[in-house]
Amino acid sequence: MPGAERHEQGEDRMAAVEEYFRPRLVALMAEARRDGIDADVAVAVLLNLLDTLDFASSRGEDPQS
């Protein structure tokens, strides 16, 4: 089934991207904790950044900077 195959490929791609980001996020959270930033605050800020940055821009630059 082509639809099922695409779904499986999508899941594989998501797993690969998660594998790429997970160690970076874990390291970022550890660094934030070392610097005295509570985990819940760090997560809230990251979510806010993800929600407000323009990832569709050609360079991925922050339009607010």
N, C-alpha and C positions, 0 to 999 in steps of 0.2 A: 504494500500500500504506500503510495507516494506521500500521503499526508502523515502517516505514522512515521515514515522515515525522516521527513522534515522535522517532526516533533522530536524524534530521538536525536537528530543532529543538533537541534536547538538546545536540548538538555545537555548534550556533550559540550557544546560551546559555553553554556552557562557555567558548567562545572569547571571548565578550563579557566574562565575569567575569574571565578571565585577563587580558584587555586592561585591565580596571579595576585589578586588583591589581598587575600586573607593575611599573609605574613606581613605585608606592608601596613595593614590596618592594626594588626596586633602590635607591631613595633611602634606605630604612631601613638597608640593608646598607652603603651608602656612608657614612652617618652613623656607624654602628657602627665601621667601619674607621678613620674620622677620630678617633674617641674611643679607639682602641687596642684594640678588640675584634676578635679573629681571626674570620674569616668562618665557620669551622667551629663555633666556639663560639656565634656568633650564630644560626646555623641550628639547632644543637642546642637552644638555649633557645627559639627560636620553635616548633620541633616539640613541645617539652615543653609550652609554653603551649597550643598547639592541642589537645594531648591531654588537658590537665587543666582547661581552662576549660569552663564550662557554657554552651555556645552555645544551648541550648534554653530558657534562662531568658527571661522576657518582656522584660527590658531588656538582656540580654547583659552584665550586670555580673559582675565577678569575685566568686564567692561566698567567696573567701578573704580579700577585703579588708574 
